[in-house]
Amino acid sequence: MTYRAPVADIAFALRHAARFAAARDAGVYDLDDETLSAVLDEAGKFATDVIAPLNRVGDQHGTPFRDGVVTMPPGWKEAYTSWAAAGWNGLASPEAFGGQGLPAAVNAACVEMWNSASMAFGIGPVLTMAAINALAQHGSETLKATYLAKLVSGEWMGTMQLTEPQAGSDVGALRTKAERAPDGTYRITGSKIFITYGEHDLTDNIVHFVLARLPDAPPGTRGISLFLVPKFLLDAGGAPGARNDVRAHSVEHKLGIHGSPTCTMVYGDSGGATGFLVGEENRGMACMFTMMNEARLAVGLQGVAIAETATQQATQYARERRQGRESGAPASASAPIIAHPDVRRMLMTMRGLTRAARAICYATAVAIDRSHRAREETSRAAAHERASLLTPVAKAFSTDIGSEVASLGVQVHGGMGYVEETGAAQHFRDARIAQIYEGTNGIQAIDLVTRKLPLAGGAAVGAYLDELRQSVAAVNAANDPAFGATGARLGETVEHLARATTWLLGKIEHQPDAALAGATPYLRAFALAAGGCMLADEALAALRVAGDADAPGRVAVARFFAENLATAAGGLVAAVTDGAGAIAPAEAFG
Ligand SMILES: Cc1cc2nc3c(=O)[nH]c(=O)nc-3n(C[C@H](O)[C@H](O)[C@H](O)COP(=O)(O)OP(=O)(O)OC[C@H]3O[C@@H](n4cnc5c(N)ncnc54)[C@H](O)[C@@H]3O)c2cc1C
């Protein structure tokens, strides 16, 4: 079975769980409902009809590498070209450079659909979009005039190059060199590893965004600069001309996303690649953070995307596969496995986790939009803090559940999930990388605890906790028996989170190791509280919409999440506040 874009669910989550509709009422957006629906419908059709059928082909064919050239899987170039020609690459890019200037939140919904259809296809454009943002915000007028329109149209793709063998999570350890040339450009020498779409035949130029160090740079992240390094230098007419001194040396053989070429890149075989400085010397990390924040949300969306696909496939299989019988049925009557409570438990878990992660990612995108588009400066500043707070949660929780849901998808298929024919195994393999790239999930948790909780002296997270309490109060006020114990369980979850937050804020400065040890369980508890409350908001909104046939289903998912999944927060928070002492010292591992 291939993916079908769940456009109605996506639109509802965007409008109500992520509060796009409320932001529009507050004047943040001027996009009417018809246009929003039309964009999502068209994206859904493209993802379902054009990209999804190529997912299996990409997995099986991979990206063979010969004589420095990567050949993309059959059909991918045609699909990419028509995707870009339809304007999808520049959906949220500046209109001045040929983009459509639509909200980041609308693009987020589309990014989910491209990646559900094929994660290996979707990751390439994600990096181009991040590169566009970095260049638009930090590039000189000349660089923007030269490169932005081609990146926005998708005629050229972008890459993001941080990683080196000794510099993974610790970006400050990178050694790639940049030397000033007399003409104001720079000569780049060194190598990078694990570069996504570092080489391919989808476009006739590739624009690399490369972190490197000047000879007189201070050590660590304060001495890193960002350079734009095109694969082909441009001729006088702006067309790709002479080959730059950068090449792919090899392509990795990986667990999943086989259709995405992951390259080792070599700079300076012949004296150094020509690079153009983006932003200021030694201020490259600030520019890269513009790229990384965008890409972190997009990778979170990959987690949602793969979870959605896995859930669709498992649900269909559970309806078709007959095995065992329902309790009380005659011995001869076999039942579809969806009749078994344990299978339905798995399917509800998959659905609940997927929808909660979707809501968190979309809410992050709405916060990003508010930070640029809100009328008042104070609102823009508060939204910036909210986006900063939610980004690591969106990235880590969504990609963790991406793997968990894909694993449950294999489980629902039984033995058929473990063999490759059904496709469930591919989702499981593809999902795993998203927990690692764009900053591992451990690094996201550390970011949340050490940088985001202290924002505004703890006021940013405090304001968020208050909003979650309002959601709990709204469920309680509805007093609807269909919600069961949703209000009570979510209330406990939010208060567990509040307790852990206070505890961590008290430790970060003087006992950082205690705080760091609890960062991962804290992030999970945060997501359970946030996701649970957003699903409750969504269910309440569905009940308010007259004649919404999906309302009972949304209430059921919110209730299941609150009563069966969010309840884990108590144990997680105990691990945060009391568990650090039980982590053995390094010597104890022999
Ligand atoms: C398929 C693929 C595509 C990629 N695409 C790109 C790309 O396009 N561009 C790019 O620049 N990079 C890319 N990467 C690299 C990726 O971002 C890194 O692999 C990732 O950041 C982790 O770095 P590392 O592999 O060196 O792991 P390490 O940094 O060695 O980490 C190993 C483990 O130690 C933990 N750890 C490390 N430091 C700390 C710490 N301070 N505190 C607590 N725990 C810590 C990590 O969480 C992890 O669990 C890609 C990687 C892969 C596999």
The ligand as a Gaussian input file, in Angstrom:
#p B3LYP/6-31G(d) Opt

LIG

0 1
 C       22.353000       9.897000       6.651000
 C       23.044000      11.078000       7.275000
 C       22.862000      12.342000       6.713000
 C       23.528000      13.453000       7.262000
 N       23.427000      14.670000       6.646000
 C       24.229000      15.698000       7.064000
 C       24.327000      16.910000       6.312000
 O       23.660000      17.097000       5.296000
 N       25.194000      17.871000       6.762000
 C       25.949000      17.718000       7.877000
 O       26.714000      18.614000       8.216000
 N       25.875000      16.572000       8.611000
 C       25.049000      15.567000       8.229000
 N       24.987000      14.393000       8.949000
 C       25.769000      14.271000      10.157000
 C       24.903000      14.294000      11.408000
 O       24.361000      15.561000      11.605000
 C       25.789000      13.796000      12.577000
 O       25.948000      12.407000      12.384000
 C       25.161000      14.088000      13.926000
 O       25.173000      15.469000      14.183000
 C       25.901000      13.368000      15.075000
 O       27.273000      13.551000      14.986000
 P       28.236000      12.246000      15.073000
 O       27.757000      11.279000      14.056000
 O       29.637000      12.698000      15.001000
 O       27.943000      11.629000      16.495000
 P       28.672000      12.036000      17.871000
 O       28.712000      13.512000      18.006000
 O       29.943000      11.276000      17.974000
 O       27.648000      11.469000      18.927000
 C       27.599000      10.094000      19.338000
 C       26.670000       9.985000      20.545000
 O       27.175000      10.778000      21.642000
 C       26.212000      11.725000      22.072000
 N       26.886000      12.972000      22.434000
 C       27.840000      13.624000      21.714000
 N       28.192000      14.754000      22.367000
 C       27.451000      14.820000      23.488000
 C       27.347000      15.753000      24.573000
 N       28.062000      16.878000      24.588000
 N       26.475000      15.487000      25.559000
 C       25.718000      14.375000      25.529000
 N       25.754000      13.465000      24.539000
 C       26.611000      13.685000      23.528000
 C       25.276000      11.905000      20.883000
 O       23.975000      12.340000      21.290000
 C       25.262000      10.517000      20.270000
 O       24.319000       9.712000      20.914000
 C       24.313000      13.293000       8.432000
 C       24.451000      12.021000       9.007000
 C       23.846000      10.932000       8.434000
 C       24.076000       9.571000       9.044000

